[in-house]
Amino acid sequence: MAKSLVTLEKGTVCSAWNYCGQRLATGSGDGTLAVFDSQDPASSSSFTCTSKSRVHEDSIVKVVWVPPEYGDAVACICTDGTVSLCEEVKEDAQPLQWKLCKSFKSNSAKVLDIQFGISLRSLKMVAAYSDGHVKVYELLDCLELKNWQLQAEFQNVIESVFTFSKALCLSASISWNPQGGESQESSFVLGFNSDTSQLNSSKVWEFDPAHQRWLPVAELALPGDKGDQVYAVAWAPNIGRPYEVIAVATHKGISIWHLGLDPDLDGRLSVEKVALLSSHKGEVWQMEWDMSGMTLATTASDGVVRLWQSNLNGAWMEQAAFEPTS
Amino acid sequence: MLGFSSAPADGASSTGDLVPFSSEARATAVCPLHHGLKPPISRLSISWARGNSLRVSFFRRPSGDDSEGDEFGGKVLEVRLSGGDGDGDMSDAQFRRIAYGSVSPFALLQSRRNSAASLSKISSPYHVEWWEYVMEYSKDINSLLGDPKSLTSPAIEDPKAVLQKAEEPICLKAAWDVMEIFYADKQSQSWLPERLVDWLAAYDGLLSSTQATIHSQLVSFQKELVALQVIEDSPKYWEVLSAALAVGWLDVVVKMLRLHGSYQLDQIGNRETENGLVEAVAVLISKMPRLRPELEAGRLGECYRAKPDFVKAWEKWRAHITKLDCSAYWVRCDHNQTREGLRNMLQIMLGNTNSLCTATCHWMELYIAHFLYIRPFTAGLESMYSLAQKCMQLKPMTISHRLIRLLLGIIGDNTEVVLAECSRAFGPWMVAHAIELLASGSDQAETLLREEHYNLGGISIEELHRLVYAQVLSSDALTWQIAPIYLTSCIKQGMGLLEILLSKQPVQDVQILLKVIEICRLYELDSVSSNIMKIAGVYHWKHGRKGSGVFWLQQARDEVRLNRIAQQLFDFVGQSISDESFKQWEGLIELLGAESKTAGGLEFLHKYRDFKKFLKQVNNGKTTDAARQAVESLISLMKNPSTPRQFWLPILYDSLKLLSWQERPLLNVSETNLLLNKLQELSMAKLRPDFIEANLPPQALGSVRLALATNLGRAIVEE
């Protein structure tokens, strides 16, 4: 039922699997990035550490893989708010190794979360900052992860006339529409956990090519819940539903939202909250959809992993819970 | 294995009173996850692997205490949420055998449905012969699940072995069998009760896991048998006899009766009457009329196909029993146990409810006894269901076995319960395959299974279960390759899931990559295939295997990346333009092949390689022929629009020797003019900001211009 894949070294604080689940990248409190590979690519039997490198002086708090179309690379978010992009490359006579290829530093605000998305033949990186700003970077050269350009900068608000300069954000969560590809524009959802209520609620952002800017096309919060701090968001894969499904976690629980596919005259997408799931005690840490978008796995500060599914009548229910024990 | 069911199917939870769970009452299964780490755990992280495997990372809170230096900092576990077989009483290898074996019957049935549907657009594809296809499918699947010998087979070798040891039957087969009986096998509908008799005979042993059964009684009596001196004195002998008789295991009964002491040669003389009675009962039993077309060879009973014939024989048989029951011989039978035991058996055969009730262990056995001795005809599901309820009241089961719950759903005519039970107790493989049987059972069931649900994203229950099963297949590296068969049978969402499944395959493994490309070709998933080849190309390129990188990017027709690669090569070539050691990149250009038209830049490199080769020959041999070839190559390079401007001057500078050939001018007037024009264009371009200065001596431009001018003069004179 459960088998052990990897044992992690002391001080490891975060991990992420690559697109095919054959490589694990972990980050440590001392800024070390470690990569584990399967001995036999056909099965996922045993994983061993194949690389270890110190990428930063501060602790790595999150590791995010770059889409495989752009190589074997990860971005490490560190406690001081910098982002280090590391890539596995073989250059000239040197052996294959993980190299730091780009560092995103900012003077005042820290990066809280980043996610990569592929949209119209280019790789985009959305970064959410502790001052409530959102920046979208675009990769200029599809073979080099060094050169990035800031494509847009905005705040997570519906009405852009307001700007909140003194926002203090504790965390942020970003999730791209997994359907994105090099042939179409993509969109993402983003929510903040901050002291500024207008920034918090999750909004769906879409790029408007006509005006070359990002527009909020939907807000995933009921009128009374708009100020609720968002802990996590997750956009489900869509294998053919006539609507999108997005999960949003706040202190009230995990809401499941249906998002219409066709915009109305104002360019907005219809939204419907179809469930509120509230078994978790404490802050939700992470939400992950399975590859069919039918099962949601969640974990929270109560230390339990829970699985959720909808039944035929559309009622969402907890299907299983896993309680870790030693 | 977890009890995690393919839960969207549990939609049945809001209907029917026989549903074993309801949405409110059902508590979530809480499973412990043993990670073996010392607490405290500071954080968890989750990630889905392919299919329905969930990977959970555990991180320990770093403690300042160094004393526990050997302690790990964390662990990653993989949790398989659901095997293909529900409760998991099968090994992985056994499941894989069944999974692979069921592919072709499934695919055959789908293709038959498609062709039937295209043939008769007007009517539904379920014309008269359709159930025959379903039956063939059912038999094919059934044969995969093993071949349990019915446990009542008489053993010839050992006269005392009343039970034959058979291969342990699996629950999955029992479940499939019962569904086949009710949904697929339309031919045997008229002798349904007899089929249930056979079913219980084969699988009563499985029910022993939760319940005392006649089978378990027989098994334990078999053990005692060897030690028994006078068998007919043992009350257990008579108990087991009537029990086996009650559920119609006639061979066992007759065999056991003949173990009766009165058959022994030394006793036959003084126990003549007793022996006569035993034999009379044995003969009656072996002559029992059965409403069925045939019996397996060696089985007892007399078969009647037609109901009127059967009824006549049945009445006659019962008359014989009654006659024997009233016979005067009983008084002359001295052996008390034999007399009572035999008469009780007659009561069973006469359908005495009390005797049947006492003889059987649970309601299903009583139910079968009813069919054998009280009501040997079918009268529709409704009456079968009410009879089952009656039996349940008389002989309730303490724990309901999953097979019994399934059977109840079937005779309760509740498709949703059957579906939920299949999914919960027998797993995704069972549901995905048994839906074919269910759907052919009735129009109502078919509508339920094939109608589209908005809440499911517009798919039917049938499609949902195929998707769920395909996901189970996807989670194993040894079975993912058969998932496409099931996914492509899903009209709405199958291709979407297939695309995701394929794009999650590890492409650095060339075997897997080729397999994925093959599947893409089969199902015309061009964009997926090119994206996968692109990933492979980038992977190889970045990992120093430039040749494979370019090859796969070419296969993917990724112009953007190939042009970037060409650019990188230019930069590299540009640096070493006057250097003779172009061996390093020559191989790469060779690999790009002559037909590499995907990127203009690479075509240039190919031409450039040829030019360099000729130039080298000129430098070595100095023949005019070689020089002429080099000039042709030079002109074609300079005419080609894909030759980057930054290379013009280096190429011309390299060709100085050709431009000022000693013996005669190698370029004619128009050729010289072409080159002069290029040179002029180059001088103009120098003024633009994006101009890239070649790494050449400053007088290069001047010396080329001079050489060309001289050549022009000589060419004019010559012409």
Chai-1 contact restraints between the chains, C-beta under 6 A:
chainA,res_idxA,chainB,res_idxB,connection_type,confidence,min_distance_angstrom,max_distance_angstrom,comment,restraint_id
A,M1,B,M1,contact,1.0,0.0,6.0,A-B,restraint_1
A,A2,B,L33,contact,1.0,0.0,6.0,A-B,restraint_2
A,A2,B,L77,contact,1.0,0.0,6.0,A-B,restraint_3
A,A2,B,V79,contact,1.0,0.0,6.0,A-B,restraint_4
A,K3,B,E78,contact,1.0,0.0,6.0,A-B,restraint_5
A,S4,B,L77,contact,1.0,0.0,6.0,A-B,restraint_6
A,L5,B,V76,contact,1.0,0.0,6.0,A-B,restraint_7
A,L5,B,E78,contact,1.0,0.0,6.0,A-B,restraint_8
A,V6,B,V76,contact,1.0,0.0,6.0,A-B,restraint_9
A,T7,B,F72,contact,1.0,0.0,6.0,A-B,restraint_10
A,T7,B,K75,contact,1.0,0.0,6.0,A-B,restraint_11
A,L8,B,G73,contact,1.0,0.0,6.0,A-B,restraint_12
A,L8,B,G74,contact,1.0,0.0,6.0,A-B,restraint_13
A,E9,B,G73,contact,1.0,0.0,6.0,A-B,restraint_14
A,K10,B,G73,contact,1.0,0.0,6.0,A-B,restraint_15
A,G11,B,P62,contact,1.0,0.0,6.0,A-B,restraint_16
A,G11,B,G73,contact,1.0,0.0,6.0,A-B,restraint_17
A,T12,B,F59,contact,1.0,0.0,6.0,A-B,restraint_18
A,T12,B,G73,contact,1.0,0.0,6.0,A-B,restraint_19
A,T12,B,G74,contact,1.0,0.0,6.0,A-B,restraint_20
A,V13,B,F59,contact,1.0,0.0,6.0,A-B,restraint_21
A,S15,B,S45,contact,1.0,0.0,6.0,A-B,restraint_22
A,S15,B,S57,contact,1.0,0.0,6.0,A-B,restraint_23
A,W17,B,S47,contact,1.0,0.0,6.0,A-B,restraint_24
A,C20,B,K504,contact,1.0,0.0,6.0,A-B,restraint_25
A,C20,B,P506,contact,1.0,0.0,6.0,A-B,restraint_26
A,G21,B,A49,contact,1.0,0.0,6.0,A-B,restraint_27
A,Q22,B,P506,contact,1.0,0.0,6.0,A-B,restraint_28
A,P41,B,P506,contact,1.0,0.0,6.0,A-B,restraint_29
A,P41,B,D509,contact,1.0,0.0,6.0,A-B,restraint_30
A,A42,B,A477,contact,1.0,0.0,6.0,A-B,restraint_31
A,S43,B,A477,contact,1.0,0.0,6.0,A-B,restraint_32
A,P68,B,I535,contact,1.0,0.0,6.0,A-B,restraint_33
A,E69,B,K534,contact,1.0,0.0,6.0,A-B,restraint_34
A,E69,B,I535,contact,1.0,0.0,6.0,A-B,restraint_35
A,G71,B,V538,contact,1.0,0.0,6.0,A-B,restraint_36
A,G71,B,K542,contact,1.0,0.0,6.0,A-B,restraint_37
A,V89,B,K542,contact,1.0,0.0,6.0,A-B,restraint_38
A,K90,B,H543,contact,1.0,0.0,6.0,A-B,restraint_39
A,K90,B,G544,contact,1.0,0.0,6.0,A-B,restraint_40
A,L96,B,H543,contact,1.0,0.0,6.0,A-B,restraint_41
A,C142,B,V560,contact,1.0,0.0,6.0,A-B,restraint_42
A,C142,B,R561,contact,1.0,0.0,6.0,A-B,restraint_43
A,L143,B,R564,contact,1.0,0.0,6.0,A-B,restraint_44
A,I239,B,Q493,contact,1.0,0.0,6.0,A-B,restraint_45
A,I239,B,G496,contact,1.0,0.0,6.0,A-B,restraint_46
A,I239,B,L497,contact,1.0,0.0,6.0,A-B,restraint_47
A,G240,B,K492,contact,1.0,0.0,6.0,A-B,restraint_48
A,G240,B,Q493,contact,1.0,0.0,6.0,A-B,restraint_49
A,G240,B,G496,contact,1.0,0.0,6.0,A-B,restraint_50
A,R241,B,G457,contact,1.0,0.0,6.0,A-B,restraint_51
A,P242,B,G458,contact,1.0,0.0,6.0,A-B,restraint_52
A,Q286,B,I46,contact,1.0,0.0,6.0,A-B,restraint_53
A,E288,B,I46,contact,1.0,0.0,6.0,A-B,restraint_54
A,E288,B,W48,contact,1.0,0.0,6.0,A-B,restraint_55
A,D290,B,W48,contact,1.0,0.0,6.0,A-B,restraint_56
A,M291,B,I500,contact,1.0,0.0,6.0,A-B,restraint_57
A,S292,B,L467,contact,1.0,0.0,6.0,A-B,restraint_58
A,S292,B,Q471,contact,1.0,0.0,6.0,A-B,restraint_59
A,S292,B,L497,contact,1.0,0.0,6.0,A-B,restraint_60
A,A297,B,I46,contact,1.0,0.0,6.0,A-B,restraint_61
A,A297,B,L54,contact,1.0,0.0,6.0,A-B,restraint_62
A,T299,B,L44,contact,1.0,0.0,6.0,A-B,restraint_63
A,T299,B,I46,contact,1.0,0.0,6.0,A-B,restraint_64
A,V305,B,V56,contact,1.0,0.0,6.0,A-B,restraint_65
A,Q309,B,A7,contact,1.0,0.0,6.0,A-B,restraint_66
A,Q309,B,P8,contact,1.0,0.0,6.0,A-B,restraint_67
A,N311,B,P8,contact,1.0,0.0,6.0,A-B,restraint_68
A,N311,B,D10,contact,1.0,0.0,6.0,A-B,restraint_69
A,N311,B,G11,contact,1.0,0.0,6.0,A-B,restraint_70
A,L312,B,G11,contact,1.0,0.0,6.0,A-B,restraint_71
A,N313,B,G11,contact,1.0,0.0,6.0,A-B,restraint_72
A,G314,B,N455,contact,1.0,0.0,6.0,A-B,restraint_73
A,E318,B,T28,contact,1.0,0.0,6.0,A-B,restraint_74
A,Q319,B,A7,contact,1.0,0.0,6.0,A-B,restraint_75
A,A320,B,F4,contact,1.0,0.0,6.0,A-B,restraint_76
A,A320,B,A29,contact,1.0,0.0,6.0,A-B,restraint_77
A,A321,B,T28,contact,1.0,0.0,6.0,A-B,restraint_78
A,A321,B,V30,contact,1.0,0.0,6.0,A-B,restraint_79
A,F322,B,C31,contact,1.0,0.0,6.0,A-B,restraint_80
A,F322,B,L33,contact,1.0,0.0,6.0,A-B,restraint_81
A,E323,B,V30,contact,1.0,0.0,6.0,A-B,restraint_82
A,E323,B,P32,contact,1.0,0.0,6.0,A-B,restraint_83
A,P324,B,L33,contact,1.0,0.0,6.0,A-B,restraint_84
A,P324,B,H35,contact,1.0,0.0,6.0,A-B,restraint_85
A,T325,B,P32,contact,1.0,0.0,6.0,A-B,restraint_86
A,T325,B,H34,contact,1.0,0.0,6.0,A-B,restraint_87
A,S326,B,G36,contact,1.0,0.0,6.0,A-B,restraint_88
A,S326,B,L37,contact,1.0,0.0,6.0,A-B,restraint_89
